[in-house]
Amino acid sequence: MVATIGNPMSWSGRIANALGIHLWHATRRVRSAGDTAPPGVRTLEMSDLRDSLRKGVEDFAAMRSDVIAICALYPAIGALMSWVAFHANLLPHLFPLASGFALLGPVAALGLYEMSRRRESDGHAGWNDAFAVLRSPALGPILVLSAYLLALFVLWILAAYLIYARTLGPEAPASATAFVGAVLTTPEGYAMMAIGLPVGFLFALVALVISVVSFPLLLDRDVGLPVAVATSVRVARKNPGVIAVWGAIVAALLALGSIPLFLGLIVVMPVLGHATWHLYRHAVVAPGEGEAAQG
């Protein structure tokens, strides 16, 4: 058969049709999938957190050049947010935007989960494996859960704006120095922190509880979104102390990674992403391992 150059319009149509079919099949898994029985969850120990972090560091060391190339995007996004905040009278919103990494981190780490999964099963993985998420049968549920976390992030930004408007605002501060001084030395600044910090904590808590193992579970097992989220909630309910410590570790490392100019996220994000995969392995019973007590 003689090969011919296809019409660009027909070629584009075939690509769009193939993408549409793939997304249709993926979205069928949002509510249900082949394995609808909820997996068992284990009781976690603090040693599991240490082991997860150790294995996260090992994954990072083994795939260092690949993950650095991928994660270099994170400080670029952070620097862009900072530039916009300083040049568009959005300085009071810099902290809420930066803390959004804690809410959207599970989405940003999707490729890292997949790299750890491939390395665990095949013994090796590379940067191209991170994009295998786009071909995953679980793409539909992953997109929906990502949209939920994005909506949570937007609600947090709106809440932060309202808190600022009711305390130090609504006018923009004259300068960064004036803003920091007002936050640390005025009753309005104290009120903003007294309201904003607990509210931000609640948003972060919700994101942690619904996503601590749900994304890795969707990548690893044939489950629907309700089962994945319910399993994540059960893990948190069964291990409140350990998951609280994990959340504190994530928050502390993200804060450290944001200094200076978010450059530390090039290392912090992949280590946390890989470690989250291994925490999932500790927390959720694999098929064929028997049932654990369920919370």
C-alpha positions as CSV (number, residue, x, y, z in Angstrom):
1,M,0.0,0.0,0.0
2,V,1.3,3.4,-0.9
3,A,1.7,5.8,2.0
4,T,0.1,9.2,1.5
5,I,0.2,12.4,3.4
6,G,-3.1,12.8,5.2
7,N,-5.3,15.9,5.3
8,P,-4.4,17.9,8.4
9,M,-8.1,18.3,9.2
10,S,-8.8,14.6,9.0
11,W,-5.7,13.8,10.9
12,S,-6.7,16.2,13.7
13,G,-10.2,14.7,13.6
14,R,-8.8,11.2,14.2
15,I,-6.6,12.4,17.1
16,A,-9.6,14.2,18.7
17,N,-11.8,11.1,18.2
18,A,-9.2,8.8,19.8
19,L,-8.8,11.2,22.7
20,G,-12.5,11.4,23.1
21,I,-12.8,7.6,23.2
22,H,-10.0,7.4,25.8
23,L,-11.6,10.0,28.0
24,W,-15.0,8.3,27.7
25,H,-13.6,5.0,28.8
26,A,-11.7,6.7,31.6
27,T,-14.7,8.6,33.0
28,R,-16.7,5.3,33.2
29,R,-14.4,4.5,36.2
30,V,-15.3,7.7,38.1
31,R,-18.1,6.0,40.1
32,S,-17.4,2.3,39.7
33,A,-14.7,-0.1,38.5
34,G,-13.8,-3.7,38.4
35,D,-12.7,-3.9,42.0
36,T,-15.5,-2.3,44.0
37,A,-14.8,-4.0,47.3
38,P,-13.1,-1.5,49.6
39,P,-9.5,-2.6,50.4
40,G,-8.4,-3.3,53.9
41,V,-6.4,-0.7,55.8
42,R,-3.6,-1.2,58.3
43,T,-2.7,0.3,61.6
44,L,0.3,2.6,60.9
45,E,3.3,3.2,63.2
46,M,5.7,6.1,63.3
47,S,8.3,3.7,61.9
48,D,6.2,3.5,58.7
49,L,6.6,7.2,58.2
50,R,10.4,6.9,58.6
51,D,10.5,4.0,56.2
52,S,8.3,5.9,53.7
53,L,10.6,8.9,53.8
54,R,13.7,6.7,53.6
55,K,12.3,5.0,50.5
56,G,11.3,8.4,49.1
57,V,14.8,9.6,49.4
58,E,16.1,6.4,47.7
59,D,13.7,6.8,44.8
60,F,14.8,10.4,44.4
61,A,18.5,9.4,44.5
62,A,17.8,6.6,41.9
63,M,15.9,8.9,39.5
64,R,17.5,12.2,40.5
65,S,18.1,13.7,37.0
66,D,14.7,12.7,35.8
67,V,12.7,14.1,38.7
68,I,14.7,17.3,38.9
69,A,14.0,17.9,35.2
70,I,10.3,17.5,35.9
71,C,10.1,19.3,39.3
72,A,12.1,22.3,38.1
73,L,8.6,23.6,37.1
74,Y,7.6,24.0,40.8
75,P,10.0,26.8,41.7
76,A,9.2,28.5,38.4
77,I,5.5,28.6,39.3
78,G,6.4,29.8,42.8
79,A,8.6,32.6,41.5
80,L,5.8,33.6,39.0
81,M,3.3,33.8,41.9
82,S,5.7,35.9,43.9
83,W,6.3,38.3,41.0
84,V,2.6,38.7,40.4
85,A,1.9,39.3,44.1
86,F,4.5,42.0,44.3
87,H,3.6,43.7,41.1
88,A,-0.1,43.5,41.0
89,N,-1.0,44.7,44.5
90,L,-1.7,41.1,45.6
91,L,1.0,41.0,48.4
92,P,-1.6,39.9,51.1
93,H,-2.4,36.9,49.0
94,L,1.2,35.6,48.6
95,F,1.0,33.4,51.6
96,P,-2.4,31.9,50.7
97,L,-1.1,31.2,47.2
98,A,2.1,29.7,48.4
99,S,0.3,27.5,51.0
100,G,-1.8,26.2,48.2
101,F,1.1,23.8,47.4
102,A,-0.2,21.8,50.4
103,L,-3.7,21.6,48.8
104,L,-2.6,20.9,45.2
105,G,0.6,18.9,46.1
106,P,-1.1,15.5,45.6
107,V,-2.1,16.6,42.1
108,A,1.4,17.9,41.3
109,A,3.0,14.6,42.5
110,L,0.9,12.3,40.3
111,G,3.8,11.6,38.0
112,L,6.1,10.9,40.9
113,Y,3.6,8.3,42.3
114,E,3.7,6.6,38.9
115,M,7.5,6.7,38.7
116,S,7.7,5.0,42.2
117,R,5.1,2.4,41.1
118,R,7.1,1.6,37.9
119,R,10.4,1.4,39.8
120,E,8.8,-0.9,42.4
121,S,7.4,-3.2,39.8
122,D,10.1,-3.0,37.0
123,G,13.2,-2.1,39.0
124,H,13.7,1.1,37.1
125,A,11.8,4.2,35.9
126,G,12.4,7.4,34.0
127,W,10.9,10.8,33.4
128,N,8.7,9.5,30.6
129,D,7.0,7.2,33.0
130,A,5.6,10.2,34.8
131,F,3.4,10.9,31.8
132,A,2.0,7.4,31.8
133,V,-0.7,8.9,34.1
134,L,-2.2,10.4,31.0
135,R,-2.8,6.9,29.6
136,S,-4.0,5.4,32.8
137,P,-7.4,3.8,32.9
138,A,-8.0,5.7,36.1
139,L,-7.6,9.1,34.3
140,G,-11.3,9.9,34.7
141,P,-11.4,9.6,38.5
142,I,-8.0,11.3,38.8
143,L,-9.2,14.3,36.9
144,V,-12.4,14.5,39.0
145,L,-10.4,14.3,42.3
146,S,-8.0,16.8,41.0
147,A,-10.9,19.2,40.2
148,Y,-12.1,18.7,43.8
149,L,-8.8,19.8,45.2
150,L,-8.6,22.7,42.8
151,A,-12.0,23.8,43.9
152,L,-10.8,23.5,47.5
153,F,-7.8,25.7,46.6
154,V,-10.1,28.3,45.0
155,L,-12.3,28.4,48.1
156,W,-9.2,28.8,50.3
157,I,-8.1,31.8,48.3
158,L,-11.6,33.4,48.5
159,A,-11.7,32.7,52.3
160,A,-8.2,34.3,52.7
161,Y,-9.3,37.4,50.7
162,L,-12.4,37.8,52.8
163,I,-10.4,37.4,56.0
164,Y,-7.9,40.1,54.9
165,A,-10.7,42.4,53.7
166,R,-12.4,42.2,57.1
167,T,-9.2,42.8,59.1
168,L,-6.3,44.7,57.4
169,G,-8.1,45.4,54.1
170,P,-9.7,45.9,51.8
171,E,-7.0,48.4,50.6
172,A,-3.7,47.0,49.3
173,P,-0.7,47.7,51.6
174,A,1.6,50.5,50.6
175,S,4.7,48.2,50.6
176,A,5.9,44.8,51.8
177,T,7.5,46.4,54.9
178,A,4.2,48.1,55.8
179,F,2.3,44.9,55.3
180,V,4.6,42.8,57.5
181,G,4.6,45.5,60.2
182,A,0.8,45.7,60.2
183,V,0.5,41.9,60.5
184,L,3.0,41.6,63.4
185,T,2.2,44.8,65.4
186,T,-1.5,45.7,65.0
187,P,-4.7,44.3,66.5
188,E,-6.0,43.9,62.9
189,G,-3.0,41.8,62.0
190,Y,-3.3,39.6,65.0
191,A,-7.0,39.1,64.2
192,M,-6.1,38.1,60.6
193,M,-3.7,35.5,61.9
194,A,-6.0,34.3,64.6
195,I,-8.8,33.7,62.0
196,G,-6.7,32.8,58.9
197,L,-4.4,30.2,60.4
198,P,-7.2,27.9,61.8
199,V,-9.2,28.3,58.6
200,G,-6.2,27.4,56.5
201,F,-5.6,24.4,58.7
202,L,-9.1,23.1,58.1
203,F,-8.7,23.4,54.4
204,A,-5.4,21.6,54.6
205,L,-6.9,18.9,56.8
206,V,-9.7,18.2,54.4
207,A,-7.2,17.9,51.5
208,L,-5.0,15.6,53.5
209,V,-7.8,13.3,54.6
210,I,-9.4,12.8,51.2
211,S,-6.1,12.5,49.2
212,V,-3.5,10.8,51.5
213,V,-3.8,7.5,49.7
214,S,-6.5,8.1,47.1
215,F,-4.3,9.1,44.1
216,P,-1.8,6.2,44.6
217,L,-4.8,3.8,45.1
218,L,-6.4,4.9,41.8
219,L,-3.1,4.4,39.9
220,D,-2.5,1.0,41.5
221,R,-5.9,-0.6,41.7
222,D,-9.1,-0.9,39.6
223,V,-11.3,1.1,42.0
224,G,-13.7,3.9,41.5
225,L,-13.4,7.4,42.9
226,P,-15.8,6.8,45.9
227,V,-13.9,3.8,47.0
228,A,-10.5,5.6,46.7
229,V,-11.7,8.6,48.7
230,A,-13.5,6.4,51.3
231,T,-10.3,4.3,51.7
232,S,-8.3,7.5,52.3
233,V,-10.7,8.7,54.9
234,R,-10.6,5.3,56.6
235,V,-6.8,5.4,56.7
236,A,-6.9,8.8,58.4
237,R,-9.7,7.7,60.8
238,K,-7.8,4.6,61.8
239,N,-4.5,6.4,62.2
240,P,-5.3,9.9,63.3
241,G,-2.0,10.5,65.2
242,V,0.3,9.1,62.5
243,I,-1.5,10.9,59.7
244,A,-1.4,14.2,61.7
245,V,2.3,13.8,62.0
246,W,2.6,13.1,58.3
247,G,0.6,16.2,57.5
248,A,2.9,18.2,59.8
249,I,6.0,16.7,58.1
250,V,4.6,17.6,54.7
251,A,3.8,21.2,55.8
252,A,7.2,21.7,57.4
253,L,9.1,20.4,54.4
254,L,7.0,22.4,51.9
255,A,7.7,25.5,54.0
256,L,11.4,24.8,54.0
257,G,11.3,24.1,50.3
258,S,9.8,27.5,49.7
259,I,13.0,29.2,51.0
260,P,14.6,30.8,49.1
261,L,12.4,31.5,46.1
262,F,10.8,28.0,46.2
263,L,14.1,26.4,44.9
264,G,14.0,23.8,47.6
265,L,10.8,22.3,46.1
266,I,13.0,20.8,43.4
267,V,14.1,18.3,46.1
268,V,11.2,18.4,48.6
269,M,8.4,17.7,46.1
270,P,9.9,14.5,44.6
271,V,10.9,13.2,48.0
272,L,7.4,13.7,49.4
273,G,5.8,12.4,46.2
274,H,7.8,9.2,46.3
275,A,7.4,8.9,50.0
276,T,3.6,9.2,49.7
277,W,3.6,6.2,47.4
278,H,5.4,4.1,49.9
279,L,3.1,5.4,52.7
280,Y,0.2,4.1,50.6
281,R,1.9,0.7,50.4
282,H,2.1,0.7,54.2
283,A,-1.4,1.8,54.8
284,V,-3.5,-0.2,52.3
285,V,-3.7,-4.0,52.1
286,A,-2.6,-5.3,48.8
287,P,-4.7,-8.0,47.0
288,G,-3.9,-11.4,48.2
289,E,-2.4,-10.3,51.5
290,G,-5.5,-11.0,53.5
291,E,-7.8,-8.6,55.1
292,A,-6.8,-6.1,57.8
293,A,-9.1,-4.8,60.5
294,Q,-11.0,-1.9,58.9
295,G,-11.9,1.3,60.6
